[in-house]
Amino acid sequence: MLRSQTKLMDLGRRLCRSIGNNNGSNLTMVEVDDKTGIATLTLNKPPVNSCNLELLLDLNESIKQIERNGSRGLILTSSNDKVFSSGLDLNELHQPNQDRLIAFWRALQDMWLSLFLSRVPTAAAINGHAIAVGCVLATACEYRVMLPGFSIGIHATKFGYVVPPFILISYLSVLPRYIAERALLQGKLFSIDEALHVNLIDEVADGKSDAIIKCAKFIGSFAKTQPDARALTKRQTRAQDVQLLIKDPEGQLRESLEYINTPFFQQGLEVYLAKLKSKSKE
Ligand SMILES: CCCCC/C=C\C/C=C\C=C\CC(=O)SCCNC(=O)CCNC(=O)[C@H](O)C(C)(C)COP(=O)(O)OP(=O)(O)OC[C@H]1O[C@@H](n2cnc3c(N)ncnc32)[C@H](O)[C@@H]1OP(=O)(O)O
């Protein structure tokens, strides 16, 4: 083999370094680009990245790991080329074991705070459908680039779910109030053109690598800022949005659990889950 070829292969190998998140699971994968210092965090729970307890814990650990290892930014994406995330794993909410439900909802609240308040610049390369909490993951990031042909939004009201305040906030942090309110009340899922029109997403990409490049460019736009000053300014800008959850996480947890355990919610969920399963068998 020519020396130049070997050099090129070495360079290719060096470009992306996988880092573990200490728990050995592959539910999320983290790769840091050695050249840019930007970490790509990939959701990797087949078939549709539905967020169960284990994925939420893993995701939270990976976000923290990315901050600890001094990465310059975080790009959130999916290993599935049709689904970014299908939101919460509905099986966690259906006739739940109460101890697991508590752990699950705590993990959800913690993960959202970690992503929403992350010290590093964050961007979502949305390479598939981003439904409900899938959309919340994307809106917790500072920038969104999406591929055509997919839907994004929070359609909870269509299926009889009331959205908890932090989910509301993640919409309100990117959309004007009247658009957020209308979309939530309609249970609207946005097409890419609609999402771009209301600025729910920032850019359209023509493939996953293009989306990653666009996200990296956004993150690069902070190159000349001082990281601590940037992080503190972001925290201050977002302080009001997280006040409720930071001041009273247990109260927020209690309210959600009470709601999830109502016969009304459980019956609606049962019908929805049955529909989802029969659709996937068509
Ligand atoms: C005042 C206080 C208020 C407190 C409020 C408290 C609680 C609020 C309660 C709930 C809040 C919820 C937020 C959420 O995120 S709920 C999740 C909502 N998500 C969805 O509805 C997405 C449903 N899925 C889809 O639309 C499609 O699957 C999708 C477009 C994502 C992909 O389609 P595709 O055709 O590729 O794949 P499918 O064949 O449909 O699915 C494959 C497989 O996966 C199962 N599945 C899909 N989504 C979920 C899910 N979210 N949870 C669990 N399982 C899911 C699907 O059933 C198939 O399974 P199988 O039949 O192959 O076993």
The ligand as a MOL file (V3000), in Angstrom:
LIG
                    3D

  0  0  0     0  0            999 V3000
M  V30 BEGIN CTAB
M  V30 COUNTS 63 65 0 0 0
M  V30 BEGIN ATOM
M  V30 1 C -51.5850 18.8960 34.0020 0
M  V30 2 C -50.5150 17.8890 34.0710 0
M  V30 3 C -50.3530 17.1930 32.7870 0
M  V30 4 C -49.3900 16.0950 32.9480 0
M  V30 5 C -49.3160 15.3300 31.6900 0
M  V30 6 C -48.6660 14.0510 31.8900 0
M  V30 7 C -48.4560 13.2030 30.9520 0
M  V30 8 C -48.6900 13.4690 29.5380 0
M  V30 9 C -48.7310 12.2160 28.8540 0
M  V30 10 C -48.1010 11.9120 27.7640 0
M  V30 11 C -47.1990 12.7370 27.0150 0
M  V30 12 C -46.6670 12.1680 25.9590 0
M  V30 13 C -45.6800 12.7470 25.0610 0
M  V30 14 C -45.2100 11.6930 24.0700 0
M  V30 15 O -44.1370 11.7810 23.5370 0
M  V30 16 S -46.2560 10.3750 23.7370 0
M  V30 17 C -45.6040 9.5770 22.3020 0
M  V30 18 C -46.3820 10.0050 21.1420 0
M  V30 19 N -45.8120 9.4020 19.9470 0
M  V30 20 C -46.5610 8.9280 19.0040 0
M  V30 21 O -47.7590 8.9920 19.0460 0
M  V30 22 C -45.8100 8.3190 17.8450 0
M  V30 23 C -46.5270 7.1020 17.3640 0
M  V30 24 N -45.7630 6.4590 16.3000 0
M  V30 25 C -45.8900 6.7730 14.9940 0
M  V30 26 O -46.6210 7.6650 14.6130 0
M  V30 27 C -45.0840 5.9630 14.0500 0
M  V30 28 O -44.5990 4.8270 14.7330 0
M  V30 29 C -43.8840 6.6970 13.4220 0
M  V30 30 C -44.3800 7.7610 12.4130 0
M  V30 31 C -43.0060 7.3680 14.4920 0
M  V30 32 C -42.9930 5.6690 12.6570 0
M  V30 33 O -43.7800 4.9580 11.7380 0
M  V30 34 P -43.2370 3.5890 11.1410 0
M  V30 35 O -44.2500 3.1470 10.1380 0
M  V30 36 O -41.8320 3.7270 10.7210 0
M  V30 37 O -43.1830 2.5860 12.3890 0
M  V30 38 P -44.4080 1.8220 13.0590 0
M  V30 39 O -44.6350 0.5460 12.3260 0
M  V30 40 O -45.5530 2.7150 13.2790 0
M  V30 41 O -43.7830 1.4910 14.5160 0
M  V30 42 C -42.8450 0.4360 14.7080 0
M  V30 43 C -43.0780 -0.1790 16.0780 0
M  V30 44 O -42.8650 0.8010 17.0810 0
M  V30 45 C -44.0260 0.9600 17.8980 0
M  V30 46 N -44.0970 2.3630 18.3320 0
M  V30 47 C -44.0830 3.4600 17.5600 0
M  V30 48 N -44.1020 4.5690 18.3120 0
M  V30 49 C -44.1360 4.1660 19.5950 0
M  V30 50 C -44.1700 4.8500 20.8530 0
M  V30 51 N -44.1510 6.2040 20.9340 0
M  V30 52 N -44.1960 4.1210 21.9550 0
M  V30 53 C -44.1980 2.7710 21.9150 0
M  V30 54 N -44.1670 2.0580 20.7600 0
M  V30 55 C -44.1360 2.7530 19.6100 0
M  V30 56 C -45.1730 0.5460 16.9770 0
M  V30 57 O -46.3010 0.1640 17.7220 0
M  V30 58 C -44.5400 -0.6340 16.2670 0
M  V30 59 O -44.5010 -1.7070 17.1790 0
M  V30 60 P -44.7750 -3.2310 16.7090 0
M  V30 61 O -46.2060 -3.2910 16.2870 0
M  V30 62 O -43.8220 -3.4780 15.5870 0
M  V30 63 O -44.5130 -4.0460 17.9460 0
M  V30 END ATOM
M  V30 BEGIN BOND
M  V30 1 1 1 2
M  V30 2 1 2 3
M  V30 3 1 3 4
M  V30 4 1 4 5
M  V30 5 1 5 6
M  V30 6 2 6 7
M  V30 7 1 7 8
M  V30 8 1 8 9
M  V30 9 2 9 10
M  V30 10 1 10 11
M  V30 11 2 11 12
M  V30 12 1 12 13
M  V30 13 1 13 14
M  V30 14 2 14 15
M  V30 15 1 14 16
M  V30 16 1 16 17
M  V30 17 1 17 18
M  V30 18 1 18 19
M  V30 19 1 19 20
M  V30 20 2 20 21
M  V30 21 1 20 22
M  V30 22 1 22 23
M  V30 23 1 23 24
M  V30 24 1 24 25
M  V30 25 2 25 26
M  V30 26 1 25 27
M  V30 27 1 27 28
M  V30 28 1 27 29
M  V30 29 1 29 30
M  V30 30 1 29 31
M  V30 31 1 29 32
M  V30 32 1 32 33
M  V30 33 1 33 34
M  V30 34 2 34 35
M  V30 35 1 34 36
M  V30 36 1 34 37
M  V30 37 1 37 38
M  V30 38 2 38 39
M  V30 39 1 38 40
M  V30 40 1 38 41
M  V30 41 1 41 42
M  V30 42 1 42 43
M  V30 43 1 43 44
M  V30 44 1 43 58
M  V30 45 1 44 45
M  V30 46 1 45 46
M  V30 47 1 45 56
M  V30 48 1 46 47
M  V30 49 1 46 55
M  V30 50 2 47 48
M  V30 51 1 48 49
M  V30 52 1 49 50
M  V30 53 2 49 55
M  V30 54 1 50 51
M  V30 55 2 50 52
M  V30 56 1 52 53
M  V30 57 2 53 54
M  V30 58 1 54 55
M  V30 59 1 56 57
M  V30 60 1 56 58
M  V30 61 1 58 59
M  V30 62 1 59 60
M  V30 63 2 60 61
M  V30 64 1 60 62
M  V30 65 1 60 63
M  V30 END BOND
M  V30 END CTAB
M  END
